Amino acid sequence: MSKIFSKSGLTKNVVFLGIVSGLTDISSEMLYPVVPIFLTQVLKASMTAVGFIEGAAEATASLLKIAGGIWSDRVAKRKPFVIAGYSLSSISKPLLAFAVSWHCVLFARLVDRTGKGIRTSARDALIASSTEKEHWGKAFGFHRAMDTLGAAAGPLISIFLLSVMHLDFRTVFLIAFVPAIAGVLILLKFVKEAPQTGQTPPLAAAGTAQKPPMSREFKIFLLIYSIFAIGNSSDVFLILKAKDTGFTTTSVIFAYTAYNIVYALFATPAGWLSDRIGKLKTIMFGLIVFAIVYSGFGLTASAPAIWILFMFYGFYGTFTEGIVKAVISNLSVSENRGTAMGYFHASAGLLMFAASTIAGFLWSKVSPSAPFVMGAACSLASACLLFFWLKAKKLAF
């Protein structure tokens, strides 16, 4: 156990980027479980509008993740993109307080996701450059753990503000600005630019040099993961499923917090484990967990079962989300790692746009269970393809 939490791989940059992400997620997750309720109950938005907002927001982030990754590779800098991205996301929080229709919420979400799009690929490349290759699983796992710890704290703060202090949604949106801007200040003070070993010089932007192309293995992995992503709709559908089952707003937030706590507790150990048994094997397990959990959400109408499913959903994240970035780092080189991260994040986000839009349609026109059945089938198919690819290629990570 001591090896899991040793300092190996957890450099100053990795630690402080984790803290920044944690603070940002406190801010974001104070809002995430209540925004769909605010949309449907206060602004009277339809389920189709909810799905469109989440999908459009993620699509915006996805397109900008490509641009941010390519640009950061060209200028051989990561930190300016990280600063700009976190700053934009922080100012999006108070915009929600002034929303008078779902269109205003859409605008605020687009500002937030623009910030996420600019920063994400550069930040992930900065994490990879800030620690040794043999510790990438642990480093990305730690980052996801800190991120998710903030995600667990955020809803609890919302419960306190809404249920104990009896504040309204709009006041909570204003308060969420505080941890977000604190994260930006820490980023400015403590995170340093990491050297890009073998990085293509800035003149490459003028056409005097070329980045190496994406590897064939990267493209195959992206294709396999994309099959899963087309069924991975926004988590707002899990929240709304809980509401549909009879959860109160407070109960929904507690259930979502339970998911984040499980995620935060096990993300670093899962990353450490992936460095030892293989990252692709670990991801396969995570995809199988996702399929089981989504099947449960689709089939059950029991409130106790929903509580259990939310907690098991955390295991999907621990064994998948951070470790995927370590896989992308292995399938790319320093000269094109920002671009590779951008292509990956963009593909996942654009497919989430499609998945969320489809889920909203299926919920409204077929049944509330249909989006979850589709998600489970896509995840299981992706896990099977990953198994056969790993068996055929015998990849060593």
LINSULGI-V965373 format. One record per residue. N is the residue number from 1. PSI is psi in whole degrees, 0 to 359 (999 if undefined). Layout:
n: {N & N}
psi: {PSI & PSI}
This chain:
n: {1 & 2 & 3 & 4 & 5 & 6 & 7 & 8 & 9 & 10 & 11 & 12 & 13 & 14 & 15 & 16 & 17 & 18 & 19 & 20 & 21 & 22 & 23 & 24 & 25 & 26 & 27 & 28 & 29 & 30 & 31 & 32 & 33 & 34 & 35 & 36 & 37 & 38 & 39 & 40 & 41 & 42 & 43 & 44 & 45 & 46 & 47 & 48 & 49 & 50 & 51 & 52 & 53 & 54 & 55 & 56 & 57 & 58 & 59 & 60 & 61 & 62 & 63 & 64 & 65 & 66 & 67 & 68 & 69 & 70 & 71 & 72 & 73 & 74 & 75 & 76 & 77 & 78 & 79 & 80 & 81 & 82 & 83 & 84 & 85 & 86 & 87 & 88 & 89 & 90 & 91 & 92 & 93 & 94 & 95 & 96 & 97 & 98 & 99 & 100 & 101 & 102 & 103 & 104 & 105 & 106 & 107 & 108 & 109 & 110 & 111 & 112 & 113 & 114 & 115 & 116 & 117 & 118 & 119 & 120 & 121 & 122 & 123 & 124 & 125 & 126 & 127 & 128 & 129 & 130 & 131 & 132 & 133 & 134 & 135 & 136 & 137 & 138 & 139 & 140 & 141 & 142 & 143 & 144 & 145 & 146 & 147 & 148 & 149 & 150 & 151 & 152 & 153 & 154 & 155 & 156 & 157 & 158 & 159 & 160 & 161 & 162 & 163 & 164 & 165 & 166 & 167 & 168 & 169 & 170 & 171 & 172 & 173 & 174 & 175 & 176 & 177 & 178 & 179 & 180 & 181 & 182 & 183 & 184 & 185 & 186 & 187 & 188 & 189 & 190 & 191 & 192 & 193 & 194 & 195 & 196 & 197 & 198 & 199 & 200 & 201 & 202 & 203 & 204 & 205 & 206 & 207 & 208 & 209 & 210 & 211 & 212 & 213 & 214 & 215 & 216 & 217 & 218 & 219 & 220 & 221 & 222 & 223 & 224 & 225 & 226 & 227 & 228 & 229 & 230 & 231 & 232 & 233 & 234 & 235 & 236 & 237 & 238 & 239 & 240 & 241 & 242 & 243 & 244 & 245 & 246 & 247 & 248 & 249 & 250 & 251 & 252 & 253 & 254 & 255 & 256 & 257 & 258 & 259 & 260 & 261 & 262 & 263 & 264 & 265 & 266 & 267 & 268 & 269 & 270 & 271 & 272 & 273 & 274 & 275 & 276 & 277 & 278 & 279 & 280 & 281 & 282 & 283 & 284 & 285 & 286 & 287 & 288 & 289 & 290 & 291 & 292 & 293 & 294 & 295 & 296 & 297 & 298 & 299 & 300 & 301 & 302 & 303 & 304 & 305 & 306 & 307 & 308 & 309 & 310 & 311 & 312 & 313 & 314 & 315 & 316 & 317 & 318 & 319 & 320 & 321 & 322 & 323 & 324 & 325 & 326 & 327 & 328 & 329 & 330 & 331 & 332 & 333 & 334 & 335 & 336 & 337 & 338 & 339 & 340 & 341 & 342 & 343 & 344 & 345 & 346 & 347 & 348 & 349 & 350 & 351 & 352 & 353 & 354 & 355 & 356 & 357 & 358 & 359 & 360 & 361 & 362 & 363 & 364 & 365 & 366 & 367 & 368 & 369 & 370 & 371 & 372 & 373 & 374 & 375 & 376 & 377 & 378 & 379 & 380 & 381 & 382 & 383 & 384 & 385 & 386 & 387 & 388 & 389 & 390 & 391 & 392 & 393 & 394 & 395 & 396 & 397}
psi: {323 & 329 & 325 & 319 & 18 & 169 & 350 & 123 & 345 & 76 & 173 & 315 & 315 & 316 & 311 & 328 & 326 & 318 & 316 & 315 & 323 & 315 & 319 & 322 & 332 & 313 & 310 & 318 & 348 & 332 & 327 & 312 & 344 & 339 & 314 & 328 & 318 & 318 & 311 & 327 & 324 & 312 & 354 & 36 & 152 & 165 & 325 & 319 & 320 & 313 & 321 & 317 & 311 & 317 & 316 & 321 & 315 & 327 & 320 & 313 & 320 & 314 & 320 & 338 & 325 & 309 & 315 & 319 & 314 & 315 & 318 & 328 & 318 & 319 & 357 & 36 & 144 & 318 & 318 & 324 & 324 & 316 & 311 & 318 & 313 & 327 & 315 & 316 & 325 & 320 & 348 & 336 & 308 & 342 & 327 & 332 & 339 & 11 & 132 & 355 & 170 & 338 & 324 & 320 & 320 & 315 & 313 & 319 & 325 & 321 & 314 & 313 & 336 & 316 & 317 & 320 & 318 & 322 & 330 & 308 & 318 & 320 & 316 & 322 & 324 & 320 & 315 & 323 & 346 & 1 & 168 & 150 & 321 & 352 & 14 & 318 & 315 & 317 & 313 & 327 & 318 & 316 & 316 & 326 & 315 & 318 & 315 & 332 & 318 & 322 & 330 & 322 & 324 & 308 & 327 & 321 & 320 & 317 & 315 & 314 & 322 & 317 & 327 & 311 & 345 & 38 & 159 & 171 & 317 & 324 & 321 & 320 & 321 & 318 & 329 & 343 & 331 & 305 & 331 & 314 & 331 & 321 & 320 & 318 & 319 & 319 & 314 & 322 & 318 & 339 & 131 & 154 & 132 & 144 & 140 & 95 & 122 & 16 & 137 & 132 & 159 & 334 & 343 & 332 & 336 & 1 & 9 & 349 & 164 & 143 & 148 & 147 & 163 & 139 & 159 & 322 & 322 & 316 & 321 & 315 & 318 & 320 & 315 & 317 & 329 & 330 & 319 & 317 & 330 & 343 & 0 & 77 & 171 & 148 & 349 & 335 & 330 & 318 & 315 & 330 & 318 & 317 & 320 & 334 & 349 & 7 & 144 & 169 & 318 & 318 & 322 & 315 & 320 & 319 & 317 & 325 & 320 & 318 & 313 & 326 & 315 & 314 & 309 & 321 & 325 & 357 & 314 & 312 & 323 & 320 & 317 & 316 & 320 & 329 & 340 & 321 & 348 & 130 & 322 & 322 & 320 & 319 & 320 & 316 & 316 & 321 & 324 & 319 & 317 & 315 & 319 & 315 & 315 & 324 & 319 & 315 & 324 & 330 & 336 & 152 & 19 & 127 & 315 & 322 & 323 & 319 & 312 & 318 & 321 & 319 & 318 & 334 & 330 & 327 & 327 & 312 & 317 & 325 & 8 & 300 & 308 & 325 & 330 & 322 & 326 & 323 & 314 & 321 & 321 & 331 & 11 & 174 & 170 & 322 & 335 & 17 & 321 & 319 & 317 & 315 & 320 & 314 & 318 & 307 & 322 & 315 & 314 & 318 & 318 & 322 & 330 & 325 & 311 & 315 & 317 & 321 & 315 & 318 & 318 & 319 & 313 & 319 & 314 & 321 & 337 & 286 & 158 & 343 & 335 & 317 & 326 & 325 & 317 & 315 & 318 & 318 & 317 & 319 & 317 & 320 & 318 & 319 & 319 & 315 & 321 & 321 & 311 & 325 & 315 & 319 & 322 & 320 & 337 & 50 & 144 & 33 & 999}
